Amino acid sequence: MVSSSSEGLTQAVRRFQWFYARHARAPHEVVEHSALSLMEMRVLFAVMHAGACTAADISRALGLDTGYLSGMLTQFERSGLVERRPFAGDARSNLVSSTAAGEAGLAAASAHVRDDVSATLDALTPGERAQLIESMERVERLLFP
């Protein structure tokens, strides 16, 4: 039984996070199908979904150290996954955007995750699927109103 105390709630959320990571084949699965680390995948995903953005934008969005991120972006650029071009608004900054190769690599790894999640969800009845969707929506509303 979950207590109403902050400690009990924290333990319940952490227990669910571990459950989800083990059973839902969440982001850690991406790494199995990619040469990139999970953090590298997160950065590439953020760049792709932001369109053209600055390193500072990515750093703020993901809570990453700018030095660490700079090195990662340099490696991505050398590998042809992103491109950088001068930012007209600030001569000290560059706009970063994903390349076709970066998007293709991310799409391939993401397809494996989607297939794994689909296989898990295919075992549910239509009623269980509806319950799951409702429960996930409720968690989102409660944690991020």
KEROPA-952012 format. One line per 2 residues: number of its first residue (from 0); their letters; for each residue z, x, y of C-alpha. Coordinates in Angstrom, 1 decimal, padded with zeros to 4 digits, always signed. Each point is the difference from the previous one (the first is absolute). Layout:
% residues N
NUM	a	Z:X:Y | ...
% end
This chain:
% residues 145
0	mv	+000.0:+000.0:+000.0 | -000.9:+001.3:+003.5
2	ss	+002.9:+000.1:+002.5 | -000.6:-000.9:+003.6
4	ss	+001.2:+003.4:+001.1 | -002.4:+002.5:+001.5
6	eg	+000.6:+002.3:-002.9 | -000.8:-002.6:-002.6
8	lt	-003.1:-001.0:+001.9 | -001.1:+003.6:+000.3
10	qa	+000.5:+000.6:-003.7 | -002.0:-003.2:-000.9
12	vr	-002.9:+001.1:+002.2 | +000.0:+003.5:-001.4
14	rf	+000.1:-001.4:-003.6 | -003.0:-002.2:+000.8
16	qw	-001.9:+002.9:+001.6 | +000.5:+002.1:-003.2
18	fy	-001.0:-003.0:-002.1 | -003.1:-000.5:+002.0
20	ar	-001.0:+003.6:+000.0 | +000.3:+000.1:-003.8
22	ha	-001.6:-003.2:-000.9 | -002.6:-000.9:+002.7
24	ra	-001.8:+003.3:-000.3 | +000.4:+000.5:+003.7
26	ph	-001.3:+002.8:+002.2 | +001.2:+002.8:-002.3
28	ev	-002.8:-001.1:-002.3 | -002.6:+001.0:+002.6
30	ve	+001.0:+003.7:-000.4 | -000.9:-000.1:-003.7
32	hs	-003.6:-000.8:+000.9 | -000.4:+002.4:+002.9
34	al	+000.3:+003.7:+000.9 | +002.0:-001.1:+003.0
36	sl	+003.8:-000.4:+000.2 | +001.5:-003.4:+000.8
38	me	+000.7:+001.1:+003.6 | -003.6:+001.3:+000.4
40	mr	-001.2:-003.4:-001.3 | +002.2:-001.8:+002.6
42	vl	-001.4:+002.1:+002.8 | -003.6:-000.5:-001.1
44	fa	+000.6:-003.7:-000.3 | +001.6:-000.2:+003.5
46	vm	-003.0:+001.9:+001.5 | -002.5:-002.2:-001.8
48	ha	+001.7:-003.2:+001.1 | +000.6:+001.1:+003.6
50	ga	-003.7:+000.9:+000.5 | +000.1:+002.8:+002.5
52	ct	+003.5:+001.1:+001.0 | +002.0:+003.0:+001.1
54	aa	+002.3:+002.1:-002.1 | +002.8:-001.3:+002.1
56	di	-000.9:-003.6:-000.9 | +000.2:+000.9:-003.7
58	sr	+003.2:+002.0:+000.4 | +001.7:-003.0:+001.7
60	al	-001.3:-002.5:-002.4 | +001.1:+001.9:-003.1
62	gl	+003.0:+001.8:+001.4 | -001.4:+003.5:-000.8
64	dt	+000.7:+003.3:+001.7 | -003.0:+000.9:+002.1
66	gy	-000.2:+003.6:-001.3 | -000.1:-001.2:-003.6
68	ls	-002.6:-002.6:+000.9 | -002.2:+002.5:+001.9
70	gm	-000.2:+002.2:-003.1 | -000.9:-002.9:-002.2
72	lt	-002.7:-001.2:+002.4 | -001.5:+003.5:+000.2
74	qf	-000.2:+000.1:-003.8 | -001.5:-003.5:+000.0
76	er	-002.6:+001.2:+002.5 | -000.9:+003.0:-002.1
78	sg	-000.3:-002.2:-003.0 | -002.3:-002.4:+001.9
80	lv	+002.4:-002.9:-000.2 | +000.5:-000.4:+003.7
82	er	-001.7:+001.1:+003.2 | +001.5:+000.9:+003.3
84	rp	-001.6:-000.3:+003.4 | +001.3:+000.5:+003.6
86	fa	+001.9:-002.9:+001.4 | -001.3:-000.9:+003.5
88	gd	+003.4:-001.3:+001.1 | +001.9:+003.2:-000.7
90	ar	-001.6:+003.5:-000.3 | +003.0:+001.1:-002.2
92	sn	-000.8:-002.7:-002.6 | -002.7:-000.7:-002.5
94	lv	-001.1:-003.3:-001.5 | +000.2:+000.0:-003.7
96	ss	-002.1:-002.2:-002.2 | -000.8:-000.2:-003.7
98	ta	-003.3:+001.0:-001.4 | -002.0:-001.8:-002.6
100	ag	+001.3:+002.5:-002.6 | +003.6:-000.7:+001.1
102	ea	-000.5:-003.7:-000.3 | -001.7:+000.3:-003.4
104	gl	+002.8:+002.1:-001.4 | +002.6:-002.4:+001.2
106	aa	-001.9:-003.0:-001.2 | -000.4:+001.5:-003.5
108	as	+003.8:+000.7:-000.3 | +000.8:-003.4:+001.4
110	ah	-002.2:-001.7:-002.6 | +002.1:+001.5:-002.8
112	vr	+003.1:-001.4:+001.6 | -001.6:-003.5:+000.5
114	dd	-001.1:+000.0:-003.7 | +003.6:+000.9:-001.2
116	vs	+001.6:-002.7:+002.2 | -002.6:-002.6:-001.1
118	at	+000.7:+000.8:-003.7 | +003.8:-000.6:+000.6
120	ld	-000.6:-003.2:+001.9 | -002.5:-001.3:-002.6
122	al	+002.9:-000.5:-002.4 | +001.6:-002.6:+002.3
124	tp	-000.6:-003.7:-000.2 | -001.4:-001.7:+003.1
126	ge	+003.4:-001.4:+000.8 | +001.6:+003.4:-000.3
128	ra	-002.7:+001.5:+002.3 | +000.8:-002.7:+002.6
130	ql	+003.7:+000.7:-000.3 | -000.7:+003.7:+000.5
132	ie	-002.1:-000.5:+003.1 | +002.6:-002.3:+001.5
134	sm	+002.8:+002.5:-000.8 | -001.9:+002.9:+001.6
136	er	-000.8:-002.0:+003.1 | +003.7:-000.9:+000.3
138	ve	+001.0:+003.7:-000.2 | -002.5:+000.8:+002.7
140	rl	+001.2:-002.8:+002.2 | +003.7:+001.0:-000.5
142	lf	-000.4:+003.7:+000.6 | -002.7:-000.1:+002.7
144	p	+000.1:-003.3:+001.8
% end
